[in-house]
């Protein structure tokens, strides 16, 4: 699983991937019980092992924003995100 860094990126206006990411993060922060409850539910999803790296799981809910992008990239493979090495 790849981790998408949340602090430095560029995207065109109305990027589908970023719109989905924003919406998923909004769901996480407004989830009953907050981000901790959202992350617990996310980890329990049968497919979470395909997109949540063990290192990322250890830092939840602190890295909720990263987990939401991982979920979006897994669930919406057609919403392309191009990455480049630093």
N, C-alpha and C positions, 0 to 999 in steps of 0.2 A: 504494500500500500504506500502511495506517495502522500507526503504532507505538503499542503499548500501554505506558504507563509502569508500571513494576513497583513503585514505592515507595508509591503512594497509591491505594487502591481499597477498595471495600466489596462484599461479596457475601454472599448468604444461606448458611447452613450447608448443606453437601452440594451446592454449586453444581457442576453438571456441567462447566461451562467451566473452573473452577478445579481440579477434580479431574483433568481431562484435562491441564491445564497442568502441574500438579504431577507427574503421571506422565511427561509428555514431558521435563520438566526432569530428573527422576530418570534417565531413559534417557540423556540428554545427559551427565550427570556420571559415570555408570557405564559409558559407552561405552568399548570397548577403544581406548586411545589418548587418552582424556579428551575434554574439550569441543572441543579443536582438531580432533580426528578427526571428532567428531560434526558440527561446523560444516562441515568440508570435504565430508563426505557430503551434508549438507543443501544446500549451494550447488550441488552437482552434480545434484540432482534436477531433472528437466525442468521441473517446474512452479514451481520456487523463484523465478523472476522475477515470478510473480504475487503473492508474499507477502513477499519479502525486498527491501526498498528498497535501492538502491545505497549509501546512506549507512549503513544498518545492516550491510550486508555488509562495509564497510570496517572496522568495529569488532568483527568476530568474531575470536576467540571471546570477547572481553571482554563483549559484550552477548548472550551465549548465552541468558540468561533471556528477553530480548525476542524472540529468534529462535524460541524454543520456543512462545511465545504466538502469534506470527505463524503458525507452522505449524499449531497447534491451530485457530486461527480460520479458516484456509484449509481444513483437512481436515474440520472438524466445524462446518459452517455452521449446523447446527441447535442447537449449544451457544451460545446467544445471550450476547453481551456488549454491554451498553448503555453508550455513552460520552457524556459531557457536556463541553462546553467549560469550560476553567478560568476 
